[in-house]
Amino acid sequence: MKCRPLLMESVFVTGFAVLGLLLRTWDLNHEAVEHFDEGVYASVLWHDATVGTSYPARQFYAPPLLSGLIEVVGWVPGLGQFAPFLPAIVLGSLTTLAMWWLGRAWFGQAAGIFLAAVVAMSDFHIIYSRMALTDVPCLLWIVASVYLGTLAVQRQSFRTAMAAGFVCGLAWWTKYTGWLPLAIVSSGTMLWWIWLGRKSFGLFRTSAILLTMTASAALSFAPWFWQLREVGGYSAVSANHLGYLHGWSNWTSRQATHWTIQLDQDGISGRLSLALGLIAAGVYRLRAAESSTGNPADGRSGSSFPPLRLLVRFLVAGLALTVLAIRIKTPLMLTCLALGGFGGMFLWPVLRRSWVRRELKDLSPVSEGSLRLSPGDLESAPTIDPALGLCTTLTWFAGMLIITPLYHPYSRLFFPLLASIWLAAAGGVSWWLESNIRVARRDASNPAGRARGSWGQHLVTSMLAVAIASSLLKFDENKELDRVSMQEITASSLGMDRTSIVDAAATIADLAVRSARGETATVHEPLAESGRTIRPDEVAQAAIAEQQSVSIPLTVEDRQREQLVIYAFGEPALLLHLNQAGIAALPISHLDLRGPDEMPTTVPTFVVIGPHAKRTPGFWEQWMAQTQHFEFIADVPYLPGQVTLLDLFTPEWLEQHPESRVQKLELHRVR
């Protein structure tokens, strides 16, 4: 009987984990490498074997762990097409379990269940889990390292601290910001020690635990640190990254950009996760608290606890969160829960009291006249001091909230901050569930004296009812759905087709082959229509029509028989697809492509320039100096995915210039 709550937890978490995996693997045929950084990391699939060295300056983008995993998956027969994405998919799916385990350790098993739902169904996390980028894999190692670090502090274990440092090293081998667990655990531990920990643990030993974790992480990263001597050492990498650091100027605008992107990428999956997560956590917590209110010794008749009204309250609260998320979006709803969690856990530390009772195996009533605890109450309590979890989450949240906007507002940099919001929100949910059960246990022992609720509770209830009503009325106000409402309801990360660049690469390959043969081929320009505003959907349809307007595509074998070479300036993703299309294609960082003494090339040579080249400092100076050596062949349009577009343009620009959603790749032949 005692195991039934644990079985329920296993069912919920397994269900959310499987759902998260399905969401991340659904229709992978719509995925393709298209982001600049994706192209760099996935270059191991073609560049290393073709040239014999790694892609130029790949060390400056990230350490080699993700690229190595992509290469290993590429060796598996039948997985070559999905090799760039499978590492992030697998590690992103495991993040659901890692966040569940961290949440249950810090804030109780109900928090872990809520976290499992939120992470598994997060639209933002799903989008990046389906991309060949370092951010999702790194987040897994960060979460695991932070858990082990706080566990080491709690147990005062040097061995666990070494494990935490090793996992931090894995994060560091994935991304150059992988050292973040060291800062998170150290700052959180110091705040906790000043607040409560000094009563139980000495400063010297606690500091030694943190130093052990740091030393272990440094030793784990040392081999790659040594390898970086070939490119000028770690200082050269740091200097390159400082180019993305903008300081305090326009800090607020970059903060606003991050939140705008979060709201834009919110979808129905994330909103539903709030209801499913809270309801599952509430049902589990009620099942764990189940006991009898009867006492045979005093002749009282037994009845079931907890009462049905608690279940109804949790169900209504879960639905309310989703309804409110429709109005204010999931990221803001989670942030509200996080802020409420910070305040609630500090002012009324019911989670810490539950942890203390678990440590002491104390089932006595929590207050005079209330019911005794059940064994399930102790089982569902946190396993690490919630005060340590609260302090770590607070410093994590505050630090990332301040630091993240100091950098260029790439949306993927929001992940560390988002993880702290997830954790704080889960802590707030668990605190609220536990508080309700505590009050119900007290009221159940004396039904006649049950409190009716204060005026503050009635006010909050009324405000919540108004908010829900206004959220429901929002749909009546937008019957036409002429802007983005219908798109938000029907579109999700699963519906994004990122294969346009693959079609563009095939078109470029065919144009180059036909040009090398002396044939002519053109790409029509149906976008050159003036006198009216072109809608984004019309732009997309026109771009597809442009790509299909070339002659019948050649086969890979046809392309391989033609001797030619295509260079691309700043488009590593395109180079991957050109090589897969049967073309010898290589990267360049200059435009001096003629032979010795300015003689024409003996092999037909082409160059492609795209949106990244045009944003490279110094490119236009080179182009103006060499333009007489190039013959224009065609503009080939393609439709970048949402993440790529948001790295090229701000959300405001895309809103004002929908035509920017179509980008062009220019094909030129070297004369």
WOZI-V316736 format. One record per residue. N is the residue number from 0. RES is the residue in one small letter. PHI is phi in whole degrees, 0 to 359 (NA if undefined). Layout:
# WOZI-V316736
n=N res=RES phi=PHI
n=N res=RES phi=PHI
This chain:
# WOZI-V316736
n=0 res=m phi=NA
n=1 res=k phi=292
n=2 res=c phi=277
n=3 res=r phi=298
n=4 res=p phi=300
n=5 res=l phi=296
n=6 res=l phi=296
n=7 res=m phi=297
n=8 res=e phi=299
n=9 res=s phi=299
n=10 res=v phi=295
n=11 res=f phi=299
n=12 res=v phi=294
n=13 res=t phi=298
n=14 res=g phi=298
n=15 res=f phi=293
n=16 res=a phi=296
n=17 res=v phi=294
n=18 res=l phi=299
n=19 res=g phi=298
n=20 res=l phi=295
n=21 res=l phi=296
n=22 res=l phi=296
n=23 res=r phi=276
n=24 res=t phi=251
n=25 res=w phi=295
n=26 res=d phi=51
n=27 res=l phi=292
n=28 res=n phi=296
n=29 res=h phi=275
n=30 res=e phi=261
n=31 res=a phi=206
n=32 res=v phi=291
n=33 res=e phi=220
n=34 res=h phi=288
n=35 res=f phi=304
n=36 res=d phi=294
n=37 res=e phi=302
n=38 res=g phi=298
n=39 res=v phi=294
n=40 res=y phi=292
n=41 res=a phi=278
n=42 res=s phi=295
n=43 res=v phi=297
n=44 res=l phi=281
n=45 res=w phi=215
n=46 res=h phi=289
n=47 res=d phi=299
n=48 res=a phi=286
n=49 res=t phi=287
n=50 res=v phi=261
n=51 res=g phi=95
n=52 res=t phi=225
n=53 res=s phi=286
n=54 res=y phi=304
n=55 res=p phi=308
n=56 res=a phi=64
n=57 res=r phi=298
n=58 res=q phi=298
n=59 res=f phi=283
n=60 res=y phi=275
n=61 res=a phi=191
n=62 res=p phi=297
n=63 res=p phi=271
n=64 res=l phi=297
n=65 res=l phi=296
n=66 res=s phi=300
n=67 res=g phi=296
n=68 res=l phi=295
n=69 res=i phi=298
n=70 res=e phi=295
n=71 res=v phi=297
n=72 res=v phi=297
n=73 res=g phi=296
n=74 res=w phi=284
n=75 res=v phi=284
n=76 res=p phi=301
n=77 res=g phi=88
n=78 res=l phi=251
n=79 res=g phi=304
n=80 res=q phi=295
n=81 res=f phi=255
n=82 res=a phi=305
n=83 res=p phi=296
n=84 res=f phi=258
n=85 res=l phi=297
n=86 res=p phi=302
n=87 res=a phi=292
n=88 res=i phi=297
n=89 res=v phi=295
n=90 res=l phi=291
n=91 res=g phi=293
n=92 res=s phi=293
n=93 res=l phi=293
n=94 res=t phi=298
n=95 res=t phi=304
n=96 res=l phi=288
n=97 res=a phi=294
n=98 res=m phi=292
n=99 res=w phi=300
n=100 res=w phi=294
n=101 res=l phi=294
n=102 res=g phi=297
n=103 res=r phi=292
n=104 res=a phi=290
n=105 res=w phi=276
n=106 res=f phi=234
n=107 res=g phi=104
n=108 res=q phi=293
n=109 res=a phi=297
n=110 res=a phi=297
n=111 res=g phi=296
n=112 res=i phi=296
n=113 res=f phi=299
n=114 res=l phi=297
n=115 res=a phi=302
n=116 res=a phi=292
n=117 res=v phi=295
n=118 res=v phi=289
n=119 res=a phi=299
n=120 res=m phi=253
n=121 res=s phi=294
n=122 res=d phi=301
n=123 res=f phi=298
n=124 res=h phi=291
n=125 res=i phi=297
n=126 res=i phi=303
n=127 res=y phi=281
n=128 res=s phi=291
n=129 res=r phi=260
n=130 res=m phi=234
n=131 res=a phi=273
n=132 res=l phi=239
n=133 res=t phi=276
n=134 res=d phi=292
n=135 res=v phi=292
n=136 res=p phi=301
n=137 res=c phi=297
n=138 res=l phi=299
n=139 res=l phi=300
n=140 res=w phi=294
n=141 res=i phi=298
n=142 res=v phi=298
n=143 res=a phi=296
n=144 res=s phi=292
n=145 res=v phi=296
n=146 res=y phi=300
n=147 res=l phi=296
n=148 res=g phi=295
n=149 res=t phi=290
n=150 res=l phi=296
n=151 res=a phi=296
n=152 res=v phi=294
n=153 res=q phi=298
n=154 res=r phi=270
n=155 res=q phi=54
n=156 res=s phi=250
n=157 res=f phi=288
n=158 res=r phi=296
n=159 res=t phi=294
n=160 res=a phi=297
n=161 res=m phi=295
n=162 res=a phi=296
n=163 res=a phi=298
n=164 res=g phi=294
n=165 res=f phi=297
n=166 res=v phi=294
n=167 res=c phi=299
n=168 res=g phi=299
n=169 res=l phi=297
n=170 res=a phi=298
n=171 res=w phi=292
n=172 res=w phi=288
n=173 res=t phi=267
n=174 res=k phi=210
n=175 res=y phi=290
n=176 res=t phi=265
n=177 res=g phi=291
n=178 res=w phi=282
n=179 res=l phi=307
n=180 res=p phi=304
n=181 res=l phi=297
n=182 res=a phi=290
n=183 res=i phi=295
n=184 res=v phi=292
n=185 res=s phi=295
n=186 res=s phi=294
n=187 res=g phi=295
n=188 res=t phi=294
n=189 res=m phi=294
n=190 res=l phi=296
n=191 res=w phi=295
n=192 res=w phi=295
n=193 res=i phi=295
n=194 res=w phi=282
n=195 res=l phi=227
n=196 res=g phi=297
n=197 res=r phi=297
n=198 res=k phi=285
n=199 res=s phi=239
n=200 res=f phi=233
n=201 res=g phi=282
n=202 res=l phi=293
n=203 res=f phi=298
n=204 res=r phi=292
n=205 res=t phi=297
n=206 res=s phi=296
n=207 res=a phi=296
n=208 res=i phi=299
n=209 res=l phi=294
n=210 res=l phi=293
n=211 res=t phi=296
n=212 res=m phi=299
n=213 res=t phi=296
n=214 res=a phi=297
n=215 res=s phi=297
n=216 res=a phi=296
n=217 res=a phi=297
n=218 res=l phi=295
n=219 res=s phi=295
n=220 res=f phi=273
n=221 res=a phi=305
n=222 res=p phi=301
n=223 res=w phi=287
n=224 res=f phi=303
n=225 res=w phi=290
n=226 res=q phi=296
n=227 res=l phi=292
n=228 res=r phi=302
n=229 res=e phi=294
n=230 res=v phi=245
n=231 res=g phi=102
n=232 res=g phi=85
n=233 res=y phi=297
n=234 res=s phi=296
n=235 res=a phi=293
n=236 res=v phi=296
n=237 res=s phi=297
n=238 res=a phi=297
n=239 res=n phi=295
n=240 res=h phi=290
n=241 res=l phi=296
n=242 res=g phi=294
n=243 res=y phi=265
n=244 res=l phi=268
n=245 res=h phi=255
n=246 res=g phi=74
n=247 res=w phi=273
n=248 res=s phi=293
n=249 res=n phi=59
n=250 res=w phi=300
n=251 res=t phi=294
n=252 res=s phi=291
n=253 res=r phi=290
n=254 res=q phi=299
n=255 res=a phi=296
n=256 res=t phi=298
n=257 res=h phi=301
n=258 res=w phi=290
n=259 res=t phi=298
n=260 res=i phi=295
n=261 res=q phi=302
n=262 res=l phi=291
n=263 res=d phi=294
n=264 res=q phi=266
n=265 res=d phi=280
n=266 res=g phi=220
n=267 res=i phi=294
n=268 res=s phi=297
n=269 res=g phi=296
n=270 res=r phi=292
n=271 res=l phi=294
n=272 res=s phi=298
n=273 res=l phi=294
n=274 res=a phi=292
n=275 res=l phi=297
n=276 res=g phi=294
n=277 res=l phi=291
n=278 res=i phi=296
n=279 res=a phi=297
n=280 res=a phi=296
n=281 res=g phi=293
n=282 res=v phi=297
n=283 res=y phi=298
n=284 res=r phi=295
n=285 res=l phi=294
n=286 res=r phi=295
n=287 res=a phi=292
n=288 res=a phi=274
n=289 res=e phi=298
n=290 res=s phi=198
n=291 res=s phi=255
n=292 res=t phi=274
n=293 res=g phi=283
n=294 res=n phi=225
n=295 res=p phi=304
n=296 res=a phi=293
n=297 res=d phi=256
n=298 res=g phi=81
n=299 res=r phi=286
n=300 res=s phi=281
n=301 res=g phi=279
n=302 res=s phi=214
n=303 res=s phi=279
n=304 res=f phi=233
n=305 res=p phi=276
n=306 res=p phi=288
n=307 res=l phi=298
n=308 res=r phi=298
n=309 res=l phi=292
n=310 res=l phi=299
n=311 res=v phi=299
n=312 res=r phi=298
n=313 res=f phi=291
n=314 res=l phi=296
n=315 res=v phi=296
n=316 res=a phi=297
n=317 res=g phi=297
n=318 res=l phi=296
n=319 res=a phi=297
n=320 res=l phi=299
n=321 res=t phi=293
n=322 res=v phi=297
n=323 res=l phi=293
n=324 res=a phi=295
n=325 res=i phi=296
n=326 res=r phi=277
n=327 res=i phi=251
n=328 res=k phi=78
n=329 res=t phi=299
n=330 res=p phi=302
n=331 res=l phi=289
n=332 res=m phi=296
n=333 res=l phi=295
n=334 res=t phi=294
n=335 res=c phi=298
n=336 res=l phi=298
n=337 res=a phi=295
n=338 res=l phi=296
n=339 res=g phi=297
n=340 res=g phi=295
n=341 res=f phi=303
n=342 res=g phi=292
n=343 res=g phi=295
n=344 res=m phi=293
n=345 res=f phi=280
n=346 res=l phi=282
n=347 res=w phi=226
n=348 res=p phi=283
n=349 res=v phi=294
n=350 res=l phi=291
n=351 res=r phi=293
n=352 res=r phi=296
n=353 res=s phi=295
n=354 res=w phi=296
n=355 res=v phi=298
n=356 res=r phi=295
n=357 res=r phi=296
n=358 res=e phi=298
n=359 res=l phi=268
n=360 res=k phi=54
n=361 res=d phi=261
n=362 res=l phi=256
n=363 res=s phi=292
n=364 res=p phi=303
n=365 res=v phi=284
n=366 res=s phi=209
n=367 res=e phi=297
n=368 res=g phi=89
n=369 res=s phi=271
n=370 res=l phi=285
n=371 res=r phi=291
n=372 res=l phi=284
n=373 res=s phi=262
n=374 res=p phi=303
n=375 res=g phi=295
n=376 res=d phi=297
n=377 res=l phi=290
n=378 res=e phi=295
n=379 res=s phi=272
n=380 res=a phi=284
n=381 res=p phi=299
n=382 res=t phi=255
n=383 res=i phi=240
n=384 res=d phi=312
n=385 res=p phi=300
n=386 res=a phi=296
n=387 res=l phi=294
n=388 res=g phi=297
n=389 res=l phi=296
n=390 res=c phi=295
n=391 res=t phi=294
n=392 res=t phi=295
n=393 res=l phi=295
n=394 res=t phi=292
n=395 res=w phi=300
n=396 res=f phi=296
n=397 res=a phi=296
n=398 res=g phi=296
n=399 res=m phi=289
n=400 res=l phi=298
n=401 res=i phi=278
n=402 res=i phi=280
n=403 res=t phi=306
n=404 res=p phi=287
n=405 res=l phi=288
n=406 res=y phi=259
n=407 res=h phi=304
n=408 res=p phi=283
n=409 res=y phi=292
n=410 res=s phi=298
n=411 res=r phi=291
n=412 res=l phi=290
n=413 res=f phi=281
n=414 res=f phi=301
n=415 res=p phi=300
n=416 res=l phi=294
n=417 res=l phi=298
n=418 res=a phi=298
n=419 res=s phi=292
n=420 res=i phi=295
n=421 res=w phi=304
n=422 res=l phi=296
n=423 res=a phi=295
n=424 res=a phi=296
n=425 res=a phi=296
n=426 res=g phi=298
n=427 res=g phi=295
n=428 res=v phi=296
n=429 res=s phi=297
n=430 res=w phi=299
n=431 res=w phi=293
n=432 res=l phi=298
n=433 res=e phi=296
n=434 res=s phi=296
n=435 res=n phi=297
n=436 res=i phi=292
n=437 res=r phi=298
n=438 res=v phi=295
n=439 res=a phi=296
n=440 res=r phi=293
n=441 res=r phi=290
n=442 res=d phi=292
n=443 res=a phi=294
n=444 res=s phi=282
n=445 res=n phi=214
n=446 res=p phi=304
n=447 res=a phi=293
n=448 res=g phi=259
n=449 res=r phi=298
n=450 res=a phi=289
n=451 res=r phi=274
n=452 res=g phi=102
n=453 res=s phi=281
n=454 res=w phi=295
n=455 res=g phi=295
n=456 res=q phi=295
n=457 res=h phi=296
n=458 res=l phi=295
n=459 res=v phi=297
n=460 res=t phi=299
n=461 res=s phi=295
n=462 res=m phi=296
n=463 res=l phi=295
n=464 res=a phi=297
n=465 res=v phi=296
n=466 res=a phi=297
n=467 res=i phi=295
n=468 res=a phi=298
n=469 res=s phi=293
n=470 res=s phi=294
n=471 res=l phi=293
n=472 res=l phi=289
n=473 res=k phi=301
n=474 res=f phi=292
n=475 res=d phi=291
n=476 res=e phi=284
n=477 res=n phi=235
n=478 res=k phi=296
n=479 res=e phi=286
n=480 res=l phi=51
n=481 res=d phi=273
n=482 res=r phi=245
n=483 res=v phi=232
n=484 res=s phi=298
n=485 res=m phi=295
n=486 res=q phi=298
n=487 res=e phi=294
n=488 res=i phi=284
n=489 res=t phi=266
n=490 res=a phi=266
n=491 res=s phi=210
n=492 res=s phi=300
n=493 res=l phi=287
n=494 res=g phi=269
n=495 res=m phi=282
n=496 res=d phi=257
n=497 res=r phi=253
n=498 res=t phi=268
n=499 res=s phi=301
n=500 res=i phi=292
n=501 res=v phi=293
n=502 res=d phi=296
n=503 res=a phi=296
n=504 res=a phi=297
n=505 res=a phi=296
n=506 res=t phi=296
n=507 res=i phi=298
n=508 res=a phi=299
n=509 res=d phi=294
n=510 res=l phi=298
n=511 res=a phi=293
n=512 res=v phi=297
n=513 res=r phi=293
n=514 res=s phi=294
n=515 res=a phi=295
n=516 res=r phi=277
n=517 res=g phi=89
n=518 res=e phi=276
n=519 res=t phi=244
n=520 res=a phi=211
n=521 res=t phi=233
n=522 res=v phi=244
n=523 res=h phi=291
n=524 res=e phi=236
n=525 res=p phi=289
n=526 res=l phi=278
n=527 res=a phi=279
n=528 res=e phi=254
n=529 res=s phi=247
n=530 res=g phi=94
n=531 res=r phi=206
n=532 res=t phi=279
n=533 res=i phi=269
n=534 res=r phi=284
n=535 res=p phi=302
n=536 res=d phi=292
n=537 res=e phi=291
n=538 res=v phi=298
n=539 res=a phi=297
n=540 res=q phi=296
n=541 res=a phi=294
n=542 res=a phi=296
n=543 res=i phi=297
n=544 res=a phi=297
n=545 res=e phi=298
n=546 res=q phi=295
n=547 res=q phi=273
n=548 res=s phi=274
n=549 res=v phi=285
n=550 res=s phi=298
n=551 res=i phi=304
n=552 res=p phi=301
n=553 res=l phi=276
n=554 res=t phi=275
n=555 res=v phi=300
n=556 res=e phi=296
n=557 res=d phi=299
n=558 res=r phi=291
n=559 res=q phi=292
n=560 res=r phi=286
n=561 res=e phi=268
n=562 res=q phi=275
n=563 res=l phi=198
n=564 res=v phi=221
n=565 res=i phi=241
n=566 res=y phi=255
n=567 res=a phi=231
n=568 res=f phi=262
n=569 res=g phi=71
n=570 res=e phi=226
n=571 res=p phi=297
n=572 res=a phi=295
n=573 res=l phi=297
n=574 res=l phi=299
n=575 res=l phi=302
n=576 res=h phi=286
n=577 res=l phi=295
n=578 res=n phi=295
n=579 res=q phi=292
n=580 res=a phi=277
n=581 res=g phi=98
n=582 res=i phi=251
n=583 res=a phi=283
n=584 res=a phi=228
n=585 res=l phi=220
n=586 res=p phi=277
n=587 res=i phi=223
n=588 res=s phi=238
n=589 res=h phi=214
n=590 res=l phi=243
n=591 res=d phi=274
n=592 res=l phi=252
n=593 res=r phi=280
n=594 res=g phi=285
n=595 res=p phi=302
n=596 res=d phi=57
n=597 res=e phi=63
n=598 res=m phi=280
n=599 res=p phi=299
n=600 res=t phi=289
n=601 res=t phi=280
n=602 res=v phi=257
n=603 res=p phi=309
n=604 res=t phi=236
n=605 res=f phi=230
n=606 res=v phi=223
n=607 res=v phi=244
n=608 res=i phi=237
n=609 res=g phi=222
n=610 res=p phi=297
n=611 res=h phi=286
n=612 res=a phi=298
n=613 res=k phi=292
n=614 res=r phi=257
n=615 res=t phi=278
n=616 res=p phi=302
n=617 res=g phi=88
n=618 res=f phi=295
n=619 res=w phi=294
n=620 res=e phi=295
n=621 res=q phi=296
n=622 res=w phi=296
n=623 res=m phi=295
n=624 res=a phi=283
n=625 res=q phi=244
n=626 res=t phi=300
n=627 res=q phi=290
n=628 res=h phi=267
n=629 res=f phi=239
n=630 res=e phi=249
n=631 res=f phi=292
n=632 res=i phi=256
n=633 res=a phi=190
n=634 res=d phi=264
n=635 res=v phi=244
n=636 res=p phi=279
n=637 res=y phi=209
n=638 res=l phi=250
n=639 res=p phi=296
n=640 res=g phi=289
n=641 res=q phi=298
n=642 res=v phi=296
n=643 res=t phi=298
n=644 res=l phi=299
n=645 res=l phi=288
n=646 res=d phi=277
n=647 res=l phi=269
n=648 res=f phi=225
n=649 res=t phi=282
n=650 res=p phi=303
n=651 res=e phi=296
n=652 res=w phi=296
n=653 res=l phi=295
n=654 res=e phi=293
n=655 res=q phi=274
n=656 res=h phi=230
n=657 res=p phi=299
n=658 res=e phi=293
n=659 res=s phi=292
n=660 res=r phi=292
n=661 res=v phi=254
n=662 res=q phi=251
n=663 res=k phi=238
n=664 res=l phi=251
n=665 res=e phi=266
n=666 res=l phi=257
n=667 res=h phi=233
n=668 res=r phi=253
n=669 res=v phi=282
n=670 res=r phi=285
